[in-house]
């Protein structure tokens, strides 16, 4: 990359096909040979406001900054404009965004929070650096090719004990070195987990993020909490080391939110359970080694850990997000399961299944809000740099109104989530189940509903770019296409809203009257 200096007058002399220069953010580019290959056509570059001119505004009206960082385009730079300095810089690895509302309030300079400590801030810095350095590059590749996340990423997550931390605070962290000793196991709380969940969902790779242990997050806790010691310890050691994978297989074509309607049947025999049936839309199912399976029995329901074996067949289901999530249709054909793989007791399967729902929904809400915040940042940037009728988009009142609604939604959801998280930090599991099931159901419903509103508004702000894969609106298109997943996984919105109201009705005092 040359640092040779040119005056703006010198650049202005190169305006023809075969001799074409432009200025972008104080850098001079020789497009003479590239112009004929320009994806937008030669005529765009020969425009009198582009050729030989400072095309910074025009460039950023059409391209993301990352384009300038690609080697093939950096090679086109022949120098810089004398007396001018670069004004636009990419955010450094792990750094905070300076865009208003792009970060939760507690991370903004000058703001305070009753919830977070300096230890939480150090943890957040380490998490952002980890995800941007170790995960983001692989996520971009796998979202495109649809392959499962690379083993190297799981190894890095196991090495720092991120896989273990995703299960929340608890005895499973004892003796583990968390993020190189940054936080002690006994100090790890739900705010650490919230930070980890939100840092891990700041980039648009929805299918990949589910592929990166979404099955473990919901499939391992029943094993951890209800499994017999030998089975539990073996599976946890393999999964937390990033060597094997587990998924939760509850949903069927016949039963979704109505888990009591399962048809997959487990017959009790002298040799063990014999399982026959199917499961559908199972995250990580295509590559899971262990399946935490809800089955109907003569006594009601039981949950079993089934290891991949003959009689277990998985097929990929095509969805609107990347197959890297491993979404599967599973068939169990007379599969023999040892009695020691029973989680809890026969007849108490519903209790086992429901035991992790609060934590699961809370974690999904963390990610949903973080993803929505990223869209707010994209829209604020675009509305500031995009020129219409000679003025930025932000000069339009209707655009400012949409941005105001976006910001209000994400900030209110974050505040509600943090209040619930604080309660979780001061309640044991039984108290959480008693007091927070409705709250968590409501906040997830609210976050996913508002996320879809934000996705729709973002498309309107970006226009045609918002429905185009790649380019300026690539994150908007991806978000708009994949945001419905959050509204379905962990319980459909209407089901969760009804759950929250029914929880409230149970606590209505008998003497309450208008």
Phi, psi and omega per residue, in radians:
X1 nan 2.033 -3.049
X2 -1.371 2.556 3.060
X3 -1.943 0.274 3.106
X4 -1.033 2.447 -3.052
X5 -1.739 2.439 3.080
X6 -2.278 2.680 3.002
X7 -1.556 2.771 3.101
X8 -1.061 -0.570 3.130
X9 -1.145 -0.686 3.110
X10 -1.102 -0.749 -3.133
X11 -1.102 -0.647 -3.058
X12 -1.151 -0.181 -3.139
X13 -1.485 -0.167 -3.063
X14 -1.884 1.514 -2.981
X15 -2.260 0.241 -3.031
X16 -2.076 2.840 3.041
X17 -1.056 2.260 -3.084
X18 1.544 -0.176 3.095
X19 -2.634 1.377 -2.948
X20 -2.334 2.047 3.105
X21 -2.088 2.686 3.015
X22 -2.507 2.836 3.073
X23 -1.983 2.297 3.020
X24 -2.335 1.987 3.119
X25 0.893 0.962 3.074
X26 1.275 -0.048 3.140
X27 -1.738 2.488 -3.131
X28 -1.800 2.224 -3.120
X29 -2.063 2.333 3.052
X30 -1.681 1.863 -3.075
X31 -1.766 0.255 -3.029
X32 -0.950 -0.827 -3.119
X33 -1.504 -0.500 -3.089
X34 -1.348 -0.493 -2.969
X35 -0.923 -0.709 -3.103
X36 -1.193 -0.354 -3.128
X37 -1.729 -0.003 -3.096
X38 -1.018 2.178 -3.094
X39 -0.975 -0.508 -3.128
X40 -1.526 -0.014 3.135
X41 1.679 2.716 -3.116
X42 -1.152 -0.642 -3.042
X43 -1.049 -0.556 3.127
X44 -1.080 -0.735 -3.090
X45 -1.324 -0.424 -3.139
X46 -1.479 -0.036 3.092
X47 -0.969 2.470 -3.050
X48 -1.138 -0.344 3.096
X49 -1.567 -0.044 -3.125
X50 -1.972 -1.017 -3.053
X51 -1.055 2.136 3.118
X52 1.264 0.120 -3.050
X53 -2.019 3.024 2.992
X54 -1.384 1.847 -3.044
X55 -1.771 0.426 -3.064
X56 -1.026 -0.880 -3.117
X57 -1.111 -0.735 -3.135
X58 -1.132 -0.700 -3.136
X59 -1.090 -0.858 -3.074
X60 -1.358 -0.078 2.966
X61 -1.472 -0.194 -3.071
X62 -2.173 -0.422 -2.998
X63 -2.317 2.645 3.021
X64 -1.410 2.704 -3.100
X65 -1.037 -0.526 -3.091
X66 -1.049 -0.402 3.120
X67 -1.063 -0.699 -3.129
X68 -1.143 -0.373 -3.077
X69 -1.544 -0.129 3.139
X70 -1.267 2.373 -3.073
X71 -0.932 -0.691 -3.084
X72 -1.141 -0.433 3.113
X73 -1.643 -0.531 3.068
X74 -1.093 -0.536 -3.140
X75 -1.194 -0.316 3.135
X76 -1.397 -0.235 -3.135
X77 -1.291 2.234 -3.115
X78 -1.953 -0.088 3.126
X79 2.921 -2.838 -3.119
X80 -2.317 2.867 3.107
X81 -1.485 2.207 -3.124
X82 -1.025 2.293 3.078
X83 1.452 -0.048 3.131
X84 -1.936 2.645 3.137
X85 -2.113 2.610 3.085
X86 -1.069 2.342 -3.099
X87 -1.893 -0.433 -3.022
X88 -1.965 2.146 -3.087
X89 -2.235 2.502 3.045
X90 -1.226 2.633 3.084
X91 -1.136 2.337 -3.124
X92 -1.199 2.691 -3.133
X93 -0.948 2.142 3.082
X94 1.463 -0.137 -3.079
X95 -1.359 2.833 3.072
X96 -1.401 2.687 3.040
X97 -1.425 2.474 3.106
X98 -1.581 -0.044 3.140
X99 -1.252 2.264 3.132
X100 -0.967 2.399 3.092
X101 1.182 0.128 3.076
X102 -1.350 -0.305 3.119
X103 -2.157 2.671 3.018
X104 -1.009 2.620 -3.037
X105 -0.896 -0.710 -3.035
X106 -1.119 -0.319 -3.137
X107 -1.603 -0.156 -3.102
X108 -1.414 2.380 3.117
X109 -0.978 2.346 3.097
X110 1.569 -0.176 3.135
X111 -1.721 2.797 -3.086
X112 -2.280 2.868 3.116
X113 -2.598 2.470 3.068
X114 -1.389 -0.112 -2.995
X115 -1.742 -0.650 -2.949
X116 -1.787 2.563 3.119
X117 -1.938 3.072 3.053
X118 -1.099 -0.550 3.087
X119 -1.116 -0.685 3.074
X120 -1.109 -0.687 3.140
X121 -1.127 -0.760 3.104
X122 -1.083 -0.669 3.123
X123 -1.131 -0.722 3.135
X124 -1.098 -0.736 3.129
X125 -1.070 -0.797 -3.126
X126 -1.132 -0.702 -3.135
X127 -1.149 -0.744 -3.135
X128 -1.118 -0.759 3.126
X129 -1.091 -0.719 -3.128
X130 -1.097 -0.892 -3.061
X131 -1.157 -0.657 -3.126
X132 -1.298 -0.547 -3.126
X133 -1.533 -0.726 -2.997
X134 -1.672 -0.538 -2.975
X135 -1.851 -0.813 -3.032
X136 -0.952 -0.800 -3.141
X137 -1.047 -0.725 3.133
X138 -1.209 -0.644 -3.134
X139 -1.065 -0.734 -3.128
X140 -1.099 -0.682 -3.135
X141 -1.250 -0.800 -3.052
X142 -1.255 -0.537 3.071
X143 -1.066 -0.547 -3.118
X144 -1.443 -0.771 -3.060
X145 -1.603 -0.194 3.061
X146 1.345 0.087 3.129
X147 -1.356 2.793 3.128
X148 -1.142 2.722 3.103
X149 -0.927 2.543 -3.048
X150 -1.190 2.505 3.120
X151 -0.965 -0.577 -3.117
X152 -1.070 -0.571 3.130
X153 -1.213 -0.759 3.094
X154 -1.111 -0.636 3.109
X155 -1.124 -0.731 3.115
X156 -1.146 -0.680 3.109
X157 -1.175 -0.640 3.107
X158 -1.218 -0.683 -3.103
X159 -1.095 -0.612 3.129
X160 -1.660 -0.019 -3.133
X161 1.143 0.504 3.055
X162 -1.168 -0.640 3.125
X163 -1.045 -0.735 3.131
X164 -1.211 -0.700 -3.115
X165 -1.164 -0.452 -3.141
X166 -1.123 -0.330 3.130
X167 -1.459 -0.020 3.097
X168 1.596 -3.120 3.104
X169 -1.146 2.672 3.078
X170 2.667 3.071 -3.096
X171 -1.047 -0.416 -3.122
X172 -1.133 -0.241 3.125
X173 -1.585 -0.219 -3.064
X174 -1.002 2.283 3.091
X175 1.437 -0.023 -3.117
X176 -1.683 2.546 3.073
X177 -1.600 1.963 -3.039
X178 -1.653 2.100 -3.136
X179 0.855 0.885 3.093
X180 1.188 0.430 3.134
X181 1.561 0.187 -3.098
X182 -1.126 -0.576 3.099
X183 -2.382 2.411 3.127
X184 -1.360 2.540 -3.121
X185 -0.917 -0.708 -3.103
X186 -1.299 -0.243 3.131
X187 -1.676 -0.243 -3.111
X188 -1.145 2.182 -3.105
X189 -2.234 -3.060 -3.083
X190 -1.195 -0.383 3.074
X191 -1.275 -0.585 3.000
X192 -1.064 -0.771 -3.131
X193 -1.156 -0.680 3.095
X194 -1.043 -0.800 3.118
X195 -1.022 -0.822 -3.123
X196 -1.072 -0.748 -3.137
X197 -1.124 -0.707 -3.093
X198 -1.350 -0.595 3.081
X199 -1.219 -0.531 -3.107
X200 -1.407 -0.065 -3.128
X201 -2.178 0.396 -3.099
X202 -1.419 -0.180 3.137
X203 -2.058 2.653 -3.033
X204 -1.450 1.706 3.069
X205 -2.728 1.100 -2.915
X206 -1.050 -0.781 3.119
X207 -1.148 -0.716 3.133
X208 -1.074 -0.755 -3.101
X209 -1.085 -0.645 3.049
X210 -1.230 -0.590 3.095
X211 -1.206 -0.373 -3.088
X212 -1.492 0.829 3.053
X213 1.719 0.308 3.076
X214 -1.070 -0.625 3.106
X215 -1.186 -0.672 3.114
X216 -1.106 -0.730 -3.084
X217 -1.018 -0.598 -3.104
X218 -1.898 -0.318 -3.084
X219 -1.657 -0.440 -3.105
X220 -1.448 -0.625 -3.126
X221 -0.945 -0.725 3.080
X222 -1.063 -0.612 3.093
X223 -1.198 -0.752 -3.112
X224 -1.130 -0.648 -3.038
X225 -1.656 -0.379 -3.049
X226 -2.229 -0.095 -3.092
X227 -1.310 2.642 3.031
X228 -1.185 2.495 -2.963
X229 -0.824 -0.832 -3.076
X230 -1.113 -0.799 3.133
X231 -1.179 -0.803 -3.133
X232 -1.009 -0.886 -3.056
X233 -1.142 -0.668 -3.135
X234 -1.131 -0.865 -3.086
X235 -1.196 -0.733 -3.139
X236 -1.090 -0.705 3.135
X237 -1.088 -0.737 -3.120
X238 -1.212 -0.745 -3.069
X239 -1.282 -0.772 -3.121
X240 -1.209 -0.317 3.059
X241 -1.508 -0.030 3.121
X242 1.331 0.279 -3.075
X243 -1.628 -0.554 -3.131
X244 -2.323 2.903 -3.010
X245 -2.310 2.582 -3.107
X246 -2.258 2.629 3.075
X247 -2.384 2.805 3.097
X248 -1.742 2.047 -3.098
X249 -1.955 1.528 3.139
X250 -1.978 -0.928 -3.013
X251 -1.099 2.450 3.081
X252 -2.244 2.950 3.026
X253 -1.089 -0.420 -3.088
X254 -1.622 -0.364 -3.025
X255 -2.605 2.153 3.081
X256 -1.962 -1.695 3.090
X257 -1.106 -0.438 3.106
X258 -1.489 1.327 -3.068
X259 -1.162 -0.339 3.121
X260 -1.258 -0.202 -3.102
X261 -1.675 0.291 -3.115
X262 -1.041 2.557 3.116
X263 -2.016 -0.294 3.076
X264 -1.027 2.136 -2.937
X265 -1.946 2.396 3.053
X266 -1.981 2.014 3.128
X267 -1.700 2.310 -3.125
X268 -1.491 2.169 3.119
X269 -2.202 3.106 3.131
X270 -1.150 -0.496 -3.063
X271 -1.618 -0.253 -3.095
X272 2.542 -2.912 3.092
X273 -1.423 2.468 3.007
X274 -2.031 2.017 -3.003
X275 -1.829 2.289 3.090
X276 -2.394 2.281 3.122
X277 2.681 -2.971 -3.096
X278 -2.348 2.765 3.038
X279 -2.353 2.635 -3.061
X280 -2.405 2.610 -3.134
X281 1.081 0.742 -3.062
X282 -1.616 1.958 -3.130
X283 -1.114 2.298 -3.119
X284 1.249 0.102 -3.067
X285 -1.083 -0.560 -3.066
X286 -1.184 -0.448 -3.113
X287 -2.156 0.194 3.139
X288 -1.226 2.537 3.053
X289 -1.665 -0.476 3.140
X290 -2.258 2.513 -3.132
X291 -2.154 2.110 3.036
X292 -1.564 1.857 -2.870
X293 -2.022 2.252 3.020
X294 -1.533 2.210 -3.084
X295 -2.275 2.579 3.024
X296 -1.439 2.487 3.086
X297 -2.351 3.110 3.099
X298 -1.139 -0.450 -3.139
X299 -1.603 -0.137 -3.123
X300 2.422 -1.525 -3.100
X301 -2.640 2.553 3.076
X302 -2.438 2.654 3.068
X303 -1.977 2.247 -3.083
X304 -2.153 2.631 2.966
X305 -1.704 2.039 -3.118
X306 -1.961 2.168 3.107
X307 -1.470 2.542 3.115
X308 -1.041 2.248 -3.041
X309 -2.854 -3.137 3.058
X310 -1.023 2.393 -3.112
X311 1.710 -0.213 3.070
X312 -1.846 2.037 -3.128
X313 -2.161 2.316 3.131
X314 -2.116 2.396 3.103
X315 -2.237 2.447 3.137
X316 -1.233 2.403 3.051
X317 -1.833 2.258 3.107
X318 -1.391 2.168 3.121
X319 -2.187 -3.096 -3.125
X320 -1.429 -0.008 2.980
X321 -2.083 3.098 -2.955
X322 -1.083 2.470 3.074
X323 -1.161 -0.073 3.086
X324 -1.090 -0.301 3.076
X325 -1.239 -0.311 3.132
X326 1.228 0.556 -3.138
X327 -1.123 2.243 -2.941
X328 -2.330 2.696 2.869
X329 -1.818 2.213 -3.027
X330 -2.066 2.376 3.065
X331 -2.061 2.231 3.029
X332 -1.904 1.991 -3.066
X333 -1.957 1.610 3.140
X334 0.900 0.935 -3.118
X335 -1.518 2.201 -3.140
X336 -1.478 2.191 -3.106
X337 -2.148 2.155 3.140
X338 -1.051 2.610 3.141
X339 -1.075 -0.529 -3.129
X340 -1.182 -0.175 3.093
X341 -1.589 0.190 3.088
X342 -1.383 2.310 3.092
X343 -1.760 2.020 -3.058
X344 1.294 -2.601 -3.084
X345 -2.008 2.660 3.033
X346 -1.049 2.263 -3.094
X347 1.733 -0.312 3.138
X348 -1.888 0.387 -3.082
X349 -1.078 -0.626 -3.136
X350 -1.073 -0.688 3.113
X351 -1.079 -0.722 3.135
X352 -1.127 -0.774 -3.112
X353 -1.127 -0.752 -3.071
X354 -1.323 -0.296 -2.995
X355 -1.058 -0.513 -3.069
X356 -1.843 0.031 -3.046
X357 -1.071 -0.719 -3.125
X358 -1.063 -0.836 -3.131
X359 -1.147 -0.709 3.120
X360 -1.050 -0.847 -3.101
X361 -1.187 -0.652 3.087
X362 -1.075 -0.797 -3.141
X363 -1.114 -0.688 3.103
X364 -1.136 -0.605 3.108
X365 -1.155 -0.710 3.090
X366 -0.954 -0.863 -3.111
X367 -1.179 -0.690 -3.129
X368 -1.058 -0.760 -3.118
X369 -1.187 -0.707 3.139
X370 -1.110 -0.741 3.117
X371 -1.126 -0.689 3.128
X372 -1.126 -0.653 3.141
X373 -1.137 -0.641 3.107
X374 -1.083 -0.635 3.101
X375 -1.203 -0.640 3.068
X376 -1.034 -0.773 3.128
X377 -1.083 -0.791 3.126
X378 -1.015 -0.759 -3.092
X379 -1.214 -0.662 3.107
X380 -1.128 -0.716 3.112
X381 -1.115 -0.855 -3.076
X382 -1.127 -0.758 -3.113
X383 -1.146 -0.440 3.127
X384 -1.420 -0.601 -3.041
X385 -1.705 -0.380 -3.113
X386 -1.348 2.221 3.140
X387 -1.783 2.270 3.028
X388 -2.311 2.345 -3.092
X389 0.943 0.567 3.094
X390 1.406 0.067 -3.118
X391 -2.299 2.750 3.084
X392 -1.078 2.700 3.094
X393 -0.961 -0.559 -3.100
X394 -1.139 -0.190 3.082
X395 -1.297 -0.227 -3.139
X396 -1.551 2.168 -3.094
X397 -1.055 -0.639 -3.114
X398 -1.138 -0.583 3.102
X399 -1.230 -0.760 3.110
X400 -1.074 -0.622 3.109
X401 -1.121 -0.741 3.115
X402 -1.131 -0.740 3.122
X403 -1.105 -0.690 3.122
X404 -1.072 -0.743 3.135
X405 -1.155 -0.725 3.117
X406 -1.033 -0.865 -3.104
X407 -1.099 -0.759 3.140
X408 -1.053 -0.721 -3.110
X409 -1.145 -0.836 -3.046
X410 -1.249 -0.628 3.139
X411 -1.217 -0.687 3.132
X412 -1.188 -0.687 3.124
X413 -1.130 -0.728 3.133
X414 -1.110 -0.749 -3.134
X415 -1.112 -0.738 3.115
X416 -1.108 -0.778 3.135
X417 -1.059 -0.757 -3.109
X418 -1.169 -0.612 3.073
X419 -1.114 -0.770 3.105
X420 -1.109 -0.701 -3.141
X421 -1.094 -0.690 3.087
X422 -1.070 -0.728 3.103
X423 -1.105 -0.711 3.128
X424 -1.049 -0.656 -3.133
X425 -1.169 -0.331 -3.078
X426 -2.030 0.257 3.098
X427 -2.245 2.553 2.993
X428 -1.412 3.091 -3.032
X429 -1.051 -0.736 -3.108
X430 -1.107 -0.720 3.126
X431 -1.152 -0.687 3.093
X432 -1.049 -0.780 -3.133
X433 -1.098 -0.623 -3.103
X434 -1.310 -0.782 -2.974
X435 -1.755 -0.415 -2.933
X436 -1.963 -0.128 -3.107
X437 -1.001 -0.790 3.129
X438 -1.200 -0.758 3.119
X439 -1.022 -0.802 -3.124
X440 -1.167 -0.698 3.095
X441 -1.055 -0.767 -3.131
X442 -1.150 -0.773 -3.067
X443 -1.204 -0.583 3.073
X444 -1.184 -0.778 3.106
X445 -1.022 -0.781 -3.119
X446 -1.133 -0.793 -3.097
X447 -1.106 -0.747 -3.086
X448 -1.331 -0.562 3.055
X449 -1.151 -0.833 -3.128
X450 -1.178 -0.531 3.104
X451 -1.079 -0.706 3.133
X452 -1.211 -0.580 3.057
X453 -1.147 -0.745 3.112
X454 -1.119 -0.694 3.115
X455 -1.073 -0.755 3.141
X456 -1.148 -0.739 3.121
X457 -1.136 -0.668 -3.124
X458 -1.098 -0.687 3.098
X459 -1.076 -0.713 3.136
X460 -1.159 -0.635 3.128
X461 -1.191 -0.692 -3.107
X462 -1.513 -0.276 -3.139
X463 1.140 -2.409 -3.106
X464 -1.044 -0.516 3.118
X465 -1.129 -0.473 -3.108
X466 -1.283 -0.178 3.090
X467 -2.105 0.376 -3.130
X468 -2.010 2.177 3.091
X469 -1.266 2.192 -3.094
X470 1.608 2.843 3.082
X471 1.386 -2.766 -3.014
X472 -1.015 -0.702 -3.043
X473 -1.754 0.361 -3.034
X474 -1.060 -0.636 3.133
X475 -1.258 -0.583 3.128
X476 -1.186 -0.811 3.129
X477 -1.049 -0.810 -3.120
X478 -1.078 -0.772 -3.114
X479 -1.141 -0.800 -3.120
X480 -1.080 -0.597 -3.112
X481 -1.348 -0.564 -3.009
X482 -1.867 -0.189 -3.068
X483 -1.054 -0.480 3.114
X484 -1.095 -0.362 3.133
X485 -1.009 -0.763 -3.107
X486 -1.099 -0.500 -3.088
X487 -1.384 -0.206 -3.099
X488 -1.905 -0.785 -3.094
X489 -1.109 2.424 3.141
X490 1.376 0.129 -3.126
X491 2.092 2.181 3.140
X492 -1.087 2.670 -3.044
X493 -0.980 -0.801 -3.106
X494 -1.131 -0.629 3.111
X495 -1.140 -0.746 -3.121
X496 -1.186 -0.688 3.100
X497 -1.086 -0.735 3.118
X498 -1.140 -0.671 3.095
X499 -1.048 -0.785 -3.129
X500 -1.071 -0.721 3.135
X501 -1.182 -0.737 -3.140
X502 -1.119 -0.625 3.061
X503 -1.088 -0.716 3.137
X504 -1.168 -0.693 -3.112
X505 -1.111 -0.580 3.125
X506 -1.142 -0.415 -3.071
X507 -1.793 0.070 3.127
X508 -1.153 2.192 3.114
X509 -1.178 2.488 -3.104
X510 -1.129 -0.431 -3.073
X511 -1.680 0.175 -3.133
X512 -1.343 2.084 3.124
X513 -2.449 2.686 3.056
X514 -1.241 nan nan
